[in-house]
């Protein structure tokens, strides 16, 4: 929406256990989040997932 390229670090996010309220277990929530972020697209932008070991931060011009 704001024109950013986005990468979700697939092995570095978390969630609460909300199974008492009918939500799936945390591991399934994380797997689902990784799945749908793997296929995000937008015109002229990149998005997806990466392992923490593969992420590099760099300044861009």
N, C-alpha and C positions, 0 to 999 in steps of 0.2 A: 504494500500500500504506500509506503513512504519511499520506495525505490532502493532499498538496501539489498545487497547480497547477504545470504544468511546460511550459516552452518550450525547445526545442532550437534554438540559433542555427545555422541551416542552412549558412551560409557561414563558420563560424568554428570548425569542429572538424576533426580530422585522424585519421590512423591510420598504422600502420607498413605497409611493403610486405612482406607475407607470401606473395607469389606463389611463392617457392621451396618453400613447404610446401603448395601447392595452393590457397591462398586467391585470391579475385578480386583484380584490381588495386585500389590504394587509391581511385581515383576511383569505381569501382563499389561499393566498400564504403560510402563516404560517401553516394552516391546511394541505396543501399538503406536506410541508416540514416535518411536524410531521408524516404524514402518511408514506412517504417513508423511513424515518429514523427508524420507528418502525420495519421495516422488513429487515434492513441491516444485512448482514452476511459476514463472511470471515473465512477461515479455521483456527481453533484454537483461534479465537478472539470473543469477545462479542461486541455488539453494540445495540443501541436502544434509547428509550426516557424515561424520568423520569420527574416528577413534581419537582419544585425547593425545596419544603418541604422534598422531599425524597432523595435529593442528600447530600452525606457526603464525604468530602475530607479527605483522610488518606494517610500517607506515606506507600509505599510498599517496600518490600525488594528486 
